[in-house]
Amino acid sequence: MAFKIHVNDPLDPNAMKNLESYEKAEVTSEHYDQDVLVQKIAGYDAIVVRSATKVTKEVIEAGTDLKVIARAGTGLDNVDLNAAKKAGITVVNTPGANSVSVAELTIGLMLGLFRHIPRGTNGLKEGLWEKKKLKGSELFKKTVGIVGFGTIGKQVAERLLAFGCEILAYDVVKDAGGLDVEFVGLEELYQKSDIITIHTPLLDATKGLINGKAFEQMKKGVFIIDAARGGILDEQALFDNIENGKVAGAALDVFDVEPPTDELRKKLIAFDNVVCTPHIGASTYEAQERVGEQIVENLIKALEQL
């Protein structure tokens, strides 16, 4: 009997072809919202999701035949891991597959923020010539604190070293990966960094990690970059510290509320010194091809081991 696999979020077309060619698979592909997914999931052996779908306790309990949850991407904060473990469901993902894309966006966010690229572009389109107002800064010789030094953090560091930056790193695992970085505690990283960029997963231990107390320890004029996950950075504290001048600017690809349409986040992204993008860190053709290829491979491997 074939495994019934439901792809709830779209995969790269080549990945879908590979999955559909798996001789033991019966594949369906359609996005179901949460309430519909709960009704439809029974009878499926596996579900494939990206970040749009949340595999909640309710989905897992309704999926009486679920054996594998395949998350096409790195973060697993949209999967209830405790409920999956309790139900004996295998969870697979694709760590590292999108790391280059996220690292490159991080550098792009820094450059966009430092050189006022979005404001300059928008101004020209509106008929403005704001040359005198848009004096920026160089990345050269800046001290950059990287909070979370896994695959993406290392990719960011490698690129920043080419800019002549000094890298301070914080992680529970002190693996420099052969790079010229210095591991320090969070307090020292906050105190010394000109730029702080976040690259940790969203876990209970990292929820609200960059909070009001953390901002108190930072130097005046610090820049904040977040292309990791919403919720790690306390956005109210960020707003307060941009407003009072402690933070010179921020660049955000992720938010605790997405889309950021509530009043706090609307005010936050309205600052001239905030650059923002709609959670596109992994949204490149190359990353999605790698993610799709790896998730299909990992899913089939998990099914074959049942």
Sequence and secondary structure as in RCSB ss.txt:
>XXXX:A:sequence
MAFKIHVNDPLDPNAMKNLESYEKAEVTSEHYDQDVLVQKIAGYDAIVVRSATKVTKEVIEAGTDLKVIARAGTG
LDNVDLNAAKKAGITVVNTPGANSVSVAELTIGLMLGLFRHIPRGTNGLKEGLWEKKKLKGSELFKKTVGIVGFG
TIGKQVAERLLAFGCEILAYDVVKDAGGLDVEFVGLEELYQKSDIITIHTPLLDATKGLINGKAFEQMKKGVFII
DAARGGILDEQALFDNIENGKVAGAALDVFDVEPPTDELRKKLIAFDNVVCTPHIGASTYEAQERVGEQIVENLI
KALEQL
>XXXX:A:secstr
  EEEEE S   HHHHHHHHT TTEEEEE    HHHHHHH TT SEEEE SS  B HHHHHH TT  EEEESSS 
 TTB HHHHHHTT EEE  TTTTHHHHHHHHHHHHHHHHTTHHHHHHHHHTT   GGG      TT EEEEE  S
HHHHHHHHHHHHTT EEEEE SS   TT   EE  HHHHHHH SEEEE     TTTTT B HHHHHHS TTEEEE
E S TTSB HHHHHHHHHTTSEEEEEES  SSSS  SHHHHHHHHSTTEEE SS TT SHHHHHHHHHHHHHHHH
HHHHT 
